[in-house]
Amino acid sequence: MDDHCDCHKTRVRSEEELKKLCNRLSRIEGQVRGLREMLAKDVYCTDILIQVSAVNAALNSFSKELLSEHLRTCVADNIRQGNDEVIDELVGVLQKLMK
């Protein structure tokens, strides 16, 4: 059995990157709370669906930003250090993102 677990990897982010990503998530949280309020106010279905689409777009935008940073830092650094296994990890992540 393999005792190595990749689930404990970490990445230190710059203060600027962390702030930018957290701000995006805060806006998304606000949008999701807005969905709950729309339901509570009996807003018409299509109006809620349009807001759901906006939340999905915001999450996709967050994912693209995070993936971009991951490629520029984690993946590039690992490849420079000769760790080509990071490519298989990236392929697996991309397959999950494209479901």
N, C-alpha and C positions, 0 to 999 in steps of 0.2 A: 504494500500500500504506500502511496506517495504521501509523505507528511508535509510537503510543500503546498501552501495555500496562497493563491494570489489575491484572496479576498481582503488581505491586510495591507495592500499597497496604499501608499499615501503620496500626495503631491503638495508641496508648499507653493502657494500662489502669491503673487505680488499683491500688495494692498489694493492697487488700482484694479487688477483683474478680479479679485474677490469682491470688491465693491460693485463693479459693473455687473457681475453675475448675480449677486444678491439683490441688486436693484431690479434686475429683470424678473427674478423669482418673486419679489414683493409685488410687482405689477401683476404678475400672473395670479398670485394669491388673491389680489383684489378683484381680478376678473372672475375668479371662481366664486368668491363670496357674492359677487354681483349676480351670478347665475342662481345661487340659492335664494337671493332676494327676489329675483324675477319669478321664480317658482312660487314663493310665498305670496307674491302679489298677483298671482294668476295671469301672468303675462302670456300672450299668445305664443303657441308652439314655435312657429317659424322665427319669431323674434329671438326666442331662447336659442334655437338652433344656429342662428347667425352669430350669436355671442359665443356659443360653443366652438364654432369655426374660428373665431378670433382667438380663443384660448389655445386651440390646437396650433394655430399659426405662431402664436407667441412661444409655445413650448418647442415647436420646430426651430424657431429662431434661436432660442436658448441652446438647443442641442447643436445647431450649426456652429455657434460661437464656441461652445465647449469643445466640440470636435476639432475645430480649427486650431485652438490653443493646444489641444492634445497632440495634434500632428506636428505643430511647430516646436513643441518642447519634449514631451515624453517619448514620442515615436522617434523623432530626429535624434535625440540624445541616445536612446537605446541602440539605434542603427549605427551611430558613430562609435559606440562602445562594442560593436560586434554582436549585439543581441538581436538576431534576426527573428527570434520567437515573437517579438512584439508585432511583427507583420501578421502572423497567424491570429494573435489576439485582436488586432485591428479588423481583420477580415470577419472574425466572429461577431464583433460589435456592430460592424456595418450590416451584416446579415440580420441582426436583431433590429436595428434601426429601420431597415427597409421592409419590415413585415407589413 
